[in-house]
Amino acid sequence: MKIYKFSKKHGKKVEKYQSNLATYVKMIQTNEAATIGYMYIDGEGTVGYHEAPIPQLFIVVEGEG
């Protein structure tokens, strides 16, 4: 069993694509073209528009998206 800590302090600040106040934490990297991770976006934060290299699914667990 592996225990994951969902904490912003384990992540990296997202600065690409004119993003602001966003932090990404990669949990798993697979051999296929997929990753599993989570992101914190502060109240006035943004993730800048960009074409993702692989399909993405966003699930908002708090706030609005």
C-alpha positions as CSV (number, residue, x, y, z in Angstrom):
1,M,0.0,0.0,0.0
2,K,1.2,3.5,-0.8
3,I,-0.1,6.5,1.1
4,Y,-0.3,9.8,-0.7
5,K,-0.2,13.2,1.0
6,F,-2.4,15.7,-0.8
7,S,-0.4,18.8,0.2
8,K,0.5,21.8,-1.9
9,K,4.0,21.8,-0.4
10,H,4.9,18.6,-2.3
11,G,4.2,20.2,-5.6
12,K,5.9,22.5,-8.2
13,K,4.8,25.9,-9.0
14,V,3.2,26.1,-12.5
15,E,4.6,29.0,-14.5
16,K,4.2,27.9,-18.1
17,Y,1.6,29.3,-20.4
18,Q,1.2,32.5,-18.3
19,S,-0.2,30.4,-15.4
20,N,-0.5,32.1,-12.0
21,L,-0.9,30.9,-8.5
22,A,-1.1,27.2,-9.5
23,T,0.7,24.2,-8.1
24,Y,0.9,20.7,-9.6
25,V,1.8,17.5,-7.8
26,K,2.5,14.4,-9.9
27,M,1.4,11.2,-8.1
28,I,2.1,8.5,-10.7
29,Q,3.9,8.3,-14.1
30,T,2.9,5.3,-16.1
31,N,4.7,3.6,-19.0
32,E,1.9,4.6,-21.3
33,A,1.2,8.3,-22.1
34,A,-0.6,9.0,-18.8
35,T,0.1,10.7,-15.5
36,I,-2.0,11.0,-12.4
37,G,-1.7,14.1,-10.3
38,Y,-3.5,16.9,-8.7
39,M,-3.4,20.7,-8.8
40,Y,-4.0,23.6,-6.4
41,I,-5.2,26.8,-8.0
42,D,-5.5,29.7,-5.6
43,G,-8.5,32.0,-5.6
44,E,-7.3,34.3,-8.3
45,G,-5.1,31.8,-9.9
46,T,-5.2,30.6,-13.5
47,V,-3.7,27.9,-15.7
48,G,-2.9,29.5,-19.1
49,Y,-4.4,28.1,-22.3
50,H,-2.3,25.5,-24.0
51,E,-2.7,22.3,-26.0
52,A,-2.2,19.3,-23.7
53,P,0.1,16.6,-24.9
54,I,-2.3,13.9,-23.7
55,P,-6.0,13.8,-22.9
56,Q,-6.9,15.4,-19.5
57,L,-9.7,15.0,-17.0
58,F,-10.3,17.7,-14.5
59,I,-12.3,17.0,-11.4
60,V,-13.0,20.1,-9.2
61,V,-13.2,19.0,-5.6
62,E,-13.6,22.4,-4.0
63,G,-14.6,25.8,-5.5
64,E,-15.4,26.3,-9.2
65,G,-13.7,25.2,-12.4
